[in-house]
Amino acid sequence: MSQVSKHPAKPSSPPKVPQTPSEQNAGRQSKAYALMASGTMVSRVLGFIRTALLAVAIGSSTTMSDIFEKANVIPTIIFMLLAGGIFNVILVPQLIKASQASDRGSSYTSKLVTLTVVVMSLATVLLTFLAGPLIKTLTLNWTEPMLAMGTAFAYWCLPQVFFYGVYAVFGQVLNAHGRFAAYMWAPVANNLVQILTIGTFIVLFGAYGGGNDQLATWTTPQTVLLAGGATLGIVVQAVVLFWPLRRIGLGLRPDFSWRGMGLRHVGKLAAWTLGSMMVGNIASLVNSKFVSSATAARLSMPNGGADIPGEYALNTSQLITVLPHSIFALTLATMLFNEFTKAFQENRRDDVAPLLSQGLRTTAVPIVFAAVVFIVLAGPLGRLFAGSSSTSMLQGAALAQLLVLTALGLPFKSVHLFMIRVFFAEEDTKTPMLIQTVIAALGVTLAFSAFQILPATQIAPAMALIYGATNVLSAVIAHYLIVRRYGDYGTSQVIDAYIRIGVMAALSGVVGAGVLWLLGGYSWGFAWNSIGSALIAIAIVGTVMAIVYIALLRLIRSEELENFLGPLARKIPGLRR
């Protein structure tokens, strides 16, 4: 007779339910999103360090900072003018189609890479020969020494155009095969190289102390190290993609047989996209020419015009405020772009609106909060990127006013990004071209008007305000066209989400402003004393604002917060409902 155990048997664990394909796909997307976002985050943080070091080396509202900024930004704008739109939005659908062939797109990709190398090589050589005329054309009222210095920088910086092209085409090949992380992590290598070269510059030549005539004392080794280091970073950024590209196993090789690769079809699509990029980037070049007038005007001002923001300060304000846009909006939009493309290719148009609505509402959580953070912390952020000279507080204040104006249009910039991706996914490049043309024409008109009415010392703040206003208008136009073509995507729910989130962000901003006041942020106190004290103030106020913001969103049971944080919110006790 068997004995009955005094201890009941432990109940067996329920069998694991296998994940459905959609759940597996969601898991893969979450992992890819995390890798992309983390790569962008690390890259941007390193970019901030690079920018802060550069301000230590040559100042932020100085003659040399504006001259170097002009030469170093031209390659980026010219690359986007020549081919950026084609690489970033036209080729992805073509590469996705090619990847479904029996050779996984090896033949098409080989032809594409070969074509890119040839075209970008020719363009880079031509542009480098035109360095002097380019600098003269894209500036206003610069003296001969300023033009000569800008040309010297440009000779070293313009070869970046070729390597931007290589980086872009390699990155889009990787994206088309679902390898998103490498493309987002490659700029980390670029920033590390530039941090090293700028650090070496400071060790060898010292930090900018303020007050001296930089043009009179500048040397050729300084030019080679500063501008050459900037180009070396772009070279490394492109080269590091060789390894993940080889791991895909496409067996790429030089292939000049370009006939039959669908260039005519791509050309029709690219014509509108290239037109859009030309309009947008020509507008950027024209606007930057107006802003360059501040560089010459600064020469006759007290303290060297340290309180007059120029092109470097304007671009730095955009670099800072674009961080959340790049980490959250751009990363998610890049992934959703593939989903949009597949939905159109598989005739699932009804899936597009829900994807768009979810993307807009999810990104509202970080983007709206970031806009408020930039407004509250504009002062310490400006000080952080103003160097360590005797005029650093004045330079920081000049940058701070641009940060406030630029942050106002940040949420609309992200909204426009998501909407414009829908058109590109359907291979409609004409509509984005029309939107871009309207926005660019308006921006240039406003910039020209500001240049005629305002003194040169106020052009940079005017441009920051114009950028914000055009971001709002571009989002409104894109919304109207999206609804007209695809129907309502849940506009009322999206607006409601932004209003609720905006109110909570504003309340957290009030609390943050109070803390910053205690730290002397509005009275030239502790938050302005040094780069270190500014960083401490940013960390304290930012942390307080984030805690208050999340708590308020939890209090109103925000669905968008749940979608944004996901499993993280359930693992942190303080974030649980």
C-alpha positions as CSV (number, residue, x, y, z in Angstrom):
1,M,0.0,0.0,0.0
2,S,1.5,3.2,-1.1
3,Q,1.9,6.0,1.3
4,V,0.4,9.4,0.5
5,S,3.0,12.2,0.6
6,K,2.4,14.8,3.3
7,H,3.6,17.5,0.9
8,P,1.5,18.2,-2.1
9,A,3.2,18.1,-5.3
10,K,4.2,21.4,-6.8
11,P,1.9,22.4,-9.6
12,S,3.6,22.0,-13.0
13,S,4.6,25.2,-14.8
14,P,2.2,26.1,-17.5
15,P,3.6,25.4,-21.0
16,K,5.2,28.3,-22.7
17,V,3.1,29.7,-25.4
18,P,5.1,30.1,-28.6
19,Q,5.3,33.6,-29.9
20,T,3.4,34.5,-33.0
21,P,5.2,35.8,-36.0
22,S,3.9,39.3,-35.3
23,E,5.2,39.1,-31.7
24,Q,8.6,37.8,-32.9
25,N,8.7,40.7,-35.4
26,A,7.8,43.2,-32.7
27,G,10.6,41.8,-30.5
28,R,13.1,42.1,-33.3
29,Q,11.9,45.7,-34.0
30,S,12.3,46.6,-30.3
31,K,15.8,45.2,-30.2
32,A,16.7,47.1,-33.4
33,Y,15.1,50.3,-32.1
34,A,17.2,50.0,-28.9
35,L,20.4,49.4,-30.8
36,M,19.7,52.3,-33.1
37,A,18.7,54.7,-30.4
38,S,21.6,53.8,-28.2
39,G,24.0,54.3,-31.1
40,T,22.5,57.7,-31.8
41,M,22.6,58.6,-28.2
42,V,26.3,57.7,-27.8
43,S,27.1,59.5,-31.0
44,R,25.3,62.7,-30.0
45,V,26.8,62.7,-26.5
46,L,30.2,62.4,-28.1
47,G,29.2,65.1,-30.6
48,F,28.4,67.4,-27.7
49,I,31.8,66.7,-26.1
50,R,33.4,67.4,-29.5
51,T,31.5,70.7,-29.8
52,A,32.3,71.8,-26.2
53,L,36.0,71.0,-26.8
54,L,35.9,73.0,-30.0
55,A,34.5,76.0,-28.2
56,V,37.4,75.6,-25.7
57,A,39.9,75.5,-28.6
58,I,38.6,78.4,-30.7
59,G,35.5,79.9,-28.9
60,S,31.9,79.8,-30.0
61,S,31.0,83.4,-30.9
62,T,34.4,84.2,-32.5
63,T,35.8,85.0,-35.9
64,M,37.7,81.6,-36.2
65,S,34.7,79.5,-35.0
66,D,32.5,81.0,-37.7
67,I,35.1,80.6,-40.4
68,F,35.8,77.0,-39.5
69,E,32.1,76.3,-39.2
70,K,31.5,77.7,-42.7
71,A,34.2,75.5,-44.3
72,N,33.2,72.3,-42.3
73,V,29.5,72.6,-43.0
74,I,29.7,73.2,-46.7
75,P,30.6,69.5,-47.5
76,T,27.6,68.3,-45.6
77,I,25.2,70.6,-47.3
78,I,26.7,70.0,-50.8
79,F,26.5,66.2,-50.3
80,M,22.8,66.6,-49.4
81,L,22.4,68.9,-52.4
82,L,24.0,66.4,-54.7
83,A,22.7,63.1,-53.5
84,G,21.6,62.9,-49.9
85,G,17.9,62.6,-50.7
86,I,18.5,59.9,-53.3
87,F,20.6,57.8,-50.9
88,N,18.3,58.3,-47.9
89,V,14.8,57.8,-49.3
90,I,14.9,56.7,-52.9
91,L,17.3,53.8,-52.8
92,V,15.9,52.0,-49.7
93,P,12.7,50.8,-51.6
94,Q,14.9,49.7,-54.5
95,L,17.3,47.9,-52.3
96,I,14.5,46.2,-50.4
97,K,13.1,44.9,-53.8
98,A,16.6,43.8,-54.9
99,S,17.2,42.0,-51.6
100,Q,14.3,39.6,-52.5
101,A,16.0,38.4,-55.7
102,S,17.8,35.1,-55.8
103,D,21.2,36.7,-55.2
104,R,19.9,38.7,-52.3
105,G,20.6,41.9,-54.3
106,S,24.3,41.3,-54.8
107,S,24.4,42.3,-58.4
108,Y,22.2,45.4,-58.0
109,T,24.1,46.5,-54.9
110,S,27.5,46.1,-56.6
111,K,26.4,48.3,-59.5
112,L,25.1,50.9,-57.1
113,V,28.2,51.1,-54.9
114,T,30.4,51.3,-58.0
115,L,28.3,54.1,-59.4
116,T,28.4,56.0,-56.1
117,V,32.2,55.8,-55.9
118,V,32.6,57.1,-59.5
119,V,30.1,60.0,-59.2
120,M,31.2,61.1,-55.7
121,S,34.9,61.0,-56.7
122,L,34.3,63.3,-59.7
123,A,32.1,65.7,-57.7
124,T,34.6,65.9,-54.8
125,V,37.6,66.7,-57.1
126,L,35.6,69.4,-58.9
127,L,34.4,70.9,-55.6
128,T,37.8,71.0,-54.0
129,F,39.2,72.9,-57.0
130,L,36.4,75.4,-56.4
131,A,37.1,75.9,-52.7
132,G,38.0,79.6,-53.0
133,P,35.0,80.7,-55.1
134,L,32.6,78.7,-52.9
135,I,33.8,80.5,-49.8
136,K,33.5,83.9,-51.4
137,T,30.1,83.1,-52.8
138,L,28.7,81.9,-49.5
139,T,29.8,84.7,-47.3
140,L,28.9,88.4,-46.8
141,N,31.2,91.3,-46.0
142,W,34.2,89.0,-45.1
143,T,37.6,90.6,-45.2
144,E,40.4,89.2,-47.4
145,P,42.1,87.4,-44.5
146,M,38.8,85.8,-43.5
147,L,38.3,84.6,-47.1
148,A,41.8,83.2,-47.3
149,M,41.4,81.4,-44.0
150,G,38.0,80.0,-45.0
151,T,39.5,78.7,-48.3
152,A,42.4,77.0,-46.5
153,F,39.9,75.2,-44.2
154,A,37.7,74.3,-47.2
155,Y,40.6,72.6,-49.1
156,W,40.9,70.2,-46.1
157,C,37.2,69.8,-45.5
158,L,35.7,69.4,-49.0
159,P,37.0,65.8,-49.5
160,Q,34.4,64.8,-46.9
161,V,31.8,64.9,-49.7
162,F,33.2,61.6,-51.1
163,F,33.2,59.8,-47.8
164,Y,29.7,61.0,-46.9
165,G,28.6,59.4,-50.2
166,V,30.3,56.1,-49.3
167,Y,28.9,56.1,-45.8
168,A,25.4,56.9,-47.1
169,V,25.2,54.1,-49.7
170,F,26.8,51.5,-47.4
171,G,24.4,52.5,-44.6
172,Q,21.3,52.2,-46.8
173,V,22.4,48.8,-48.0
174,L,22.7,47.7,-44.4
175,N,19.3,49.2,-43.5
176,A,17.6,47.4,-46.5
177,H,18.9,44.1,-45.1
178,G,17.6,44.9,-41.6
179,R,21.1,45.8,-40.1
180,F,20.1,49.1,-38.7
181,A,22.6,49.4,-35.8
182,A,25.9,49.7,-37.7
183,Y,24.7,52.8,-39.6
184,M,23.7,54.5,-36.4
185,W,26.9,53.5,-34.5
186,A,29.4,54.5,-37.2
187,P,29.3,58.3,-36.3
188,V,30.6,57.2,-32.9
189,A,33.9,56.5,-34.5
190,N,33.8,59.8,-36.3
191,N,33.3,61.7,-33.1
192,L,36.0,59.8,-31.2
193,V,38.5,60.7,-33.9
194,Q,37.5,64.4,-33.8
195,I,37.6,64.5,-30.0
196,L,41.1,63.1,-30.1
197,T,42.3,65.7,-32.7
198,I,40.6,68.7,-31.0
199,G,42.1,67.5,-27.6
200,T,45.5,67.3,-29.3
201,F,45.0,70.8,-30.7
202,I,44.3,72.2,-27.2
203,V,47.4,70.4,-25.8
204,L,49.7,71.7,-28.6
205,F,48.3,75.2,-29.1
206,G,46.4,76.0,-26.0
207,A,42.8,77.0,-25.4
208,Y,41.2,80.2,-26.7
209,G,41.6,82.9,-24.0
210,G,39.6,85.7,-25.6
211,G,40.5,89.1,-26.8
212,N,43.3,88.2,-29.2
213,D,43.2,88.5,-33.0
214,Q,42.9,84.8,-34.0
215,L,43.6,85.4,-37.7
216,A,46.9,87.2,-37.0
217,T,48.3,84.4,-34.9
218,W,46.9,81.4,-36.7
219,T,49.3,78.9,-38.2
220,T,49.3,76.2,-40.9
221,P,49.7,73.3,-38.4
222,Q,46.6,74.5,-36.6
223,T,44.7,74.4,-39.9
224,V,45.9,70.9,-40.8
225,L,45.1,69.5,-37.4
226,L,41.7,71.1,-37.0
227,A,40.3,70.7,-40.5
228,G,42.3,67.5,-41.3
229,G,41.0,65.9,-38.1
230,A,37.4,66.8,-39.1
231,T,37.8,65.1,-42.5
232,L,39.6,62.1,-40.9
233,G,36.6,61.5,-38.7
234,I,34.3,61.3,-41.8
235,V,36.8,58.9,-43.4
236,V,36.7,56.6,-40.4
237,Q,32.9,56.8,-40.2
238,A,32.6,55.4,-43.8
239,V,35.4,52.8,-43.4
240,V,34.0,51.1,-40.3
241,L,30.9,50.1,-42.3
242,F,33.1,47.7,-44.4
243,W,33.0,45.0,-41.8
244,P,29.2,44.8,-41.2
245,L,28.7,45.0,-44.9
246,R,31.0,42.0,-45.5
247,R,29.1,40.0,-42.9
248,I,25.9,40.3,-44.9
249,G,27.7,38.0,-47.5
250,L,26.6,39.8,-50.6
251,G,30.1,39.4,-52.2
252,L,30.2,43.0,-53.5
253,R,32.6,43.8,-56.4
254,P,33.2,46.6,-58.8
255,D,30.6,46.5,-61.5
256,F,30.3,49.1,-64.2
257,S,27.4,47.5,-66.1
258,W,24.9,50.1,-65.0
259,R,22.5,49.4,-67.9
260,G,19.5,47.5,-66.8
261,M,19.6,48.4,-63.1
262,G,16.5,50.6,-63.3
263,L,18.3,53.9,-63.4
264,R,15.5,55.4,-65.6
265,H,12.9,54.4,-63.0
266,V,15.0,55.6,-60.1
267,G,15.9,58.7,-62.1
268,K,12.2,59.7,-62.4
269,L,11.8,59.3,-58.6
270,A,15.2,61.0,-58.0
271,A,14.4,63.9,-60.2
272,W,11.8,65.2,-57.7
273,T,13.8,64.2,-54.6
274,L,17.0,65.8,-56.0
275,G,14.9,68.9,-56.8
276,S,13.6,68.9,-53.3
277,M,17.1,68.5,-51.8
278,M,18.4,71.2,-54.2
279,V,15.7,73.6,-53.1
280,G,16.2,72.9,-49.4
281,N,19.9,73.0,-49.3
282,I,20.3,75.9,-51.6
283,A,18.0,77.7,-49.2
284,S,20.3,76.6,-46.3
285,L,23.3,78.0,-48.2
286,V,21.6,81.3,-48.9
287,N,20.4,81.6,-45.3
288,S,23.9,80.8,-43.9
289,K,25.3,83.5,-46.2
290,F,23.0,86.0,-44.5
291,V,24.1,84.8,-41.1
292,S,27.8,85.0,-42.1
293,S,27.4,88.8,-42.1
294,A,27.5,88.6,-38.3
295,T,31.1,87.4,-38.4
296,A,32.3,90.6,-40.0
297,A,30.0,92.9,-37.9
298,R,31.5,91.4,-34.8
299,L,34.9,92.8,-35.5
300,S,33.9,96.4,-34.4
301,M,32.0,95.3,-31.3
302,P,33.3,95.5,-27.7
303,N,34.8,92.3,-26.3
304,G,35.2,91.1,-29.9
305,G,31.5,90.7,-30.2
306,A,31.4,87.8,-27.9
307,D,27.7,88.4,-27.2
308,I,26.9,88.3,-30.9
309,P,25.9,84.8,-32.1
310,G,27.0,83.8,-35.6
311,E,26.9,80.8,-37.8
312,Y,28.7,78.5,-35.4
313,A,26.4,79.4,-32.5
314,L,23.3,79.0,-34.7
315,N,24.5,75.5,-35.9
316,T,25.4,74.5,-32.4
317,S,21.9,75.4,-31.1
318,Q,20.5,73.2,-33.9
319,L,22.9,70.4,-33.0
320,I,21.7,70.5,-29.3
321,T,18.0,70.7,-30.0
322,V,18.1,68.0,-32.7
323,L,19.3,65.4,-30.2
324,P,15.9,64.0,-29.1
325,H,14.7,64.3,-32.7
326,S,17.5,62.1,-33.8
327,I,17.3,59.6,-31.0
328,F,13.6,59.1,-30.9
329,A,11.8,60.5,-33.9
330,L,14.4,59.7,-36.6
331,T,15.2,56.3,-35.2
332,L,11.5,55.2,-35.1
333,A,10.7,56.9,-38.4
334,T,13.6,55.0,-40.0
335,M,12.1,51.7,-38.9
336,L,8.5,52.7,-39.7
337,F,9.7,53.7,-43.2
338,N,10.4,50.1,-44.0
339,E,7.0,49.1,-42.6
340,F,5.3,51.9,-44.7
341,T,7.2,50.7,-47.8
342,K,6.1,47.1,-47.3
343,A,2.5,48.1,-46.6
344,F,2.3,49.9,-49.9
345,Q,4.1,47.2,-51.8
346,E,1.8,44.5,-50.4
347,N,-1.3,46.7,-51.0
348,R,-2.0,47.1,-47.3
349,R,-2.8,50.9,-47.4
350,D,-5.1,50.6,-44.4
351,D,-2.1,49.7,-42.2
352,V,-0.4,53.1,-42.9
353,A,-2.7,55.4,-40.8
354,P,-2.4,53.4,-37.6
355,L,1.4,53.2,-37.9
356,L,1.6,56.9,-38.5
357,S,-0.7,57.7,-35.6
358,Q,1.2,55.5,-33.2
359,G,4.5,56.9,-34.2
360,L,3.4,60.5,-33.7
361,R,1.8,59.9,-30.3
362,T,4.7,57.8,-29.0
363,T,7.4,60.3,-30.0
364,A,5.4,63.1,-28.4
365,V,6.5,61.9,-24.9
366,P,10.2,62.6,-25.3
367,I,10.0,65.3,-28.0
368,V,7.6,67.7,-26.2
369,F,9.5,67.2,-22.9
370,A,12.8,67.9,-24.6
371,A,11.5,71.2,-26.0
372,V,10.6,72.4,-22.5
373,V,13.9,71.2,-21.1
374,F,15.8,73.2,-23.7
375,I,13.8,76.4,-22.9
376,V,14.3,76.0,-19.2
377,L,18.0,75.0,-19.4
378,A,19.0,77.3,-22.3
379,G,21.4,79.3,-20.0
380,P,23.4,76.5,-18.6
381,L,23.4,74.7,-22.0
382,G,24.7,77.8,-23.6
383,R,27.4,78.1,-21.0
384,L,28.4,74.4,-21.5
385,F,29.2,75.0,-25.2
386,A,30.8,78.5,-24.8
387,G,34.4,77.5,-24.0
388,S,36.6,78.7,-21.1
389,S,37.7,82.1,-22.2
390,S,37.3,85.4,-20.3
391,T,34.1,86.1,-22.5
392,S,32.6,82.6,-22.1
393,M,29.5,83.9,-20.1
394,L,28.7,86.4,-22.9
395,Q,29.2,83.6,-25.5
396,G,26.9,81.3,-23.5
397,A,24.2,83.9,-23.3
398,A,24.4,84.4,-27.0
399,L,23.9,80.7,-27.6
400,A,21.1,80.5,-25.0
401,Q,18.8,82.9,-26.8
402,L,19.2,80.8,-30.0
403,L,18.4,77.6,-28.0
404,V,15.1,79.0,-26.8
405,L,14.0,80.1,-30.3
406,T,15.1,76.9,-32.0
407,A,13.3,74.7,-29.4
408,L,9.9,76.2,-30.1
409,G,9.6,74.4,-33.4
410,L,11.1,71.0,-32.3
411,P,7.8,69.0,-31.9
412,F,6.6,70.1,-35.4
413,K,9.9,69.1,-36.9
414,S,9.4,65.5,-35.7
415,V,5.7,65.5,-36.8
416,H,6.8,66.6,-40.3
417,L,9.4,63.9,-40.5
418,F,6.9,61.1,-39.8
419,M,4.4,62.4,-42.3
420,I,6.9,63.0,-45.1
421,R,8.1,59.4,-44.8
422,V,4.7,58.2,-45.8
423,F,5.0,59.9,-49.2
424,F,8.5,58.6,-49.8
425,A,7.4,55.0,-48.9
426,E,4.8,55.1,-51.7
427,E,7.6,56.3,-54.0
428,D,5.9,59.7,-54.3
429,T,8.7,62.2,-54.3
430,K,6.8,65.0,-56.0
431,T,4.7,65.9,-53.0
432,P,7.7,66.3,-50.6
433,M,9.3,68.4,-53.3
434,L,6.4,70.8,-53.4
435,I,6.3,71.1,-49.6
436,Q,10.0,71.7,-49.5
437,T,9.8,74.3,-52.2
438,V,7.1,76.3,-50.4
439,I,9.0,76.1,-47.1
440,A,12.3,77.0,-48.6
441,A,10.9,79.9,-50.6
442,L,9.2,81.3,-47.5
443,G,12.3,80.8,-45.3
444,V,14.6,82.6,-47.8
445,T,12.1,85.4,-48.2
446,L,11.8,85.9,-44.4
447,A,15.6,85.7,-44.1
448,F,16.2,88.3,-46.8
449,S,13.6,90.5,-45.2
450,A,15.3,90.2,-41.8
451,F,18.6,91.0,-43.4
452,Q,17.2,94.2,-44.9
453,I,15.5,95.3,-41.7
454,L,17.7,94.1,-38.8
455,P,21.3,94.8,-38.1
456,A,23.8,92.0,-38.9
457,T,24.2,91.4,-35.2
458,Q,20.6,90.2,-34.9
459,I,20.5,87.9,-38.0
460,A,21.3,84.7,-36.2
461,P,18.4,85.0,-33.7
462,A,16.1,86.0,-36.5
463,M,17.1,82.8,-38.4
464,A,16.5,80.7,-35.4
465,L,12.9,82.1,-35.1
466,I,12.4,81.6,-38.8
467,Y,13.5,77.9,-38.6
468,G,10.9,77.3,-35.9
469,A,8.1,79.0,-37.8
470,T,8.8,77.0,-41.0
471,N,8.9,73.8,-39.0
472,V,5.3,74.6,-37.8
473,L,4.1,75.4,-41.3
474,S,5.7,72.3,-42.9
475,A,3.9,70.1,-40.4
476,V,0.6,71.8,-41.1
477,I,1.0,71.4,-44.9
478,A,2.1,67.7,-44.6
479,H,-0.9,67.0,-42.3
480,Y,-3.4,68.5,-44.8
481,L,-2.0,66.5,-47.7
482,I,-1.8,63.2,-45.7
483,V,-5.5,63.5,-44.7
484,R,-6.5,64.5,-48.2
485,R,-4.8,61.4,-49.7
486,Y,-5.0,58.7,-47.1
487,G,-7.9,59.9,-44.9
488,D,-7.8,60.8,-41.2
489,Y,-5.1,59.0,-39.2
490,G,-6.6,59.8,-35.9
491,T,-5.9,63.5,-35.9
492,S,-8.0,64.3,-32.8
493,Q,-6.3,61.6,-30.8
494,V,-2.9,62.9,-31.8
495,I,-3.7,66.5,-30.9
496,D,-5.2,65.4,-27.6
497,A,-2.1,63.5,-26.8
498,Y,0.2,66.4,-27.6
499,I,-2.0,68.8,-25.5
500,R,-2.1,66.4,-22.5
501,I,1.7,65.7,-22.7
502,G,2.4,69.4,-23.3
503,V,0.6,70.5,-20.1
504,M,2.5,67.9,-18.0
505,A,5.8,69.0,-19.6
506,A,5.1,72.6,-18.9
507,L,4.3,71.8,-15.2
508,S,7.6,70.0,-14.9
509,G,9.3,73.0,-16.6
510,V,7.9,75.3,-13.8
511,V,9.4,73.0,-11.2
512,G,12.7,72.9,-13.1
513,A,12.8,76.6,-13.5
514,G,12.4,77.0,-9.7
515,V,15.4,74.6,-9.1
516,L,17.5,76.4,-11.6
517,W,16.7,79.8,-10.0
518,L,18.1,78.4,-6.7
519,L,21.2,77.4,-8.6
520,G,21.7,80.9,-9.9
521,G,20.7,80.1,-13.4
522,Y,18.9,83.4,-13.8
523,S,21.3,85.6,-11.9
524,W,24.8,84.7,-13.3
525,G,25.3,82.5,-10.3
526,F,26.6,78.9,-9.8
527,A,25.1,77.6,-13.1
528,W,27.2,80.1,-15.1
529,N,30.5,79.8,-13.2
530,S,32.2,77.2,-15.4
531,I,31.6,74.3,-17.8
532,G,31.6,72.0,-14.8
533,S,29.0,74.0,-12.8
534,A,26.8,74.3,-15.8
535,L,26.9,70.5,-16.3
536,I,26.0,70.0,-12.6
537,A,23.1,72.4,-12.9
538,I,21.8,70.6,-16.1
539,A,22.1,67.2,-14.4
540,I,20.2,68.3,-11.3
541,V,17.4,70.3,-13.0
542,G,17.0,67.7,-15.8
543,T,16.7,64.9,-13.3
544,V,14.1,66.8,-11.3
545,M,12.1,67.7,-14.4
546,A,12.2,64.1,-15.7
547,I,10.9,62.7,-12.3
548,V,8.1,65.2,-12.1
549,Y,7.2,64.7,-15.8
550,I,7.0,60.9,-15.6
551,A,5.1,61.1,-12.3
552,L,2.5,63.5,-13.8
553,L,2.1,61.3,-16.9
554,R,1.6,58.3,-14.6
555,L,-1.0,60.3,-12.6
556,I,-3.1,60.9,-15.7
557,R,-2.5,57.3,-16.9
558,S,-0.9,58.3,-20.1
559,E,-1.2,55.5,-22.7
560,E,1.6,57.2,-24.7
561,L,4.0,56.9,-21.8
562,E,3.3,53.2,-21.5
563,N,4.0,52.8,-25.2
564,F,7.2,54.8,-25.0
565,L,8.7,53.2,-21.9
566,G,7.3,49.7,-22.5
567,P,8.7,46.9,-20.3
568,L,11.1,49.4,-18.6
569,A,8.2,51.1,-16.8
570,R,7.1,47.7,-15.3
571,K,10.6,46.9,-14.1
572,I,11.2,50.1,-12.2
573,P,9.0,50.2,-9.0
574,G,8.8,54.0,-9.0
575,L,7.3,54.0,-12.5
576,R,4.6,51.4,-11.8
577,R,1.0,52.4,-11.5
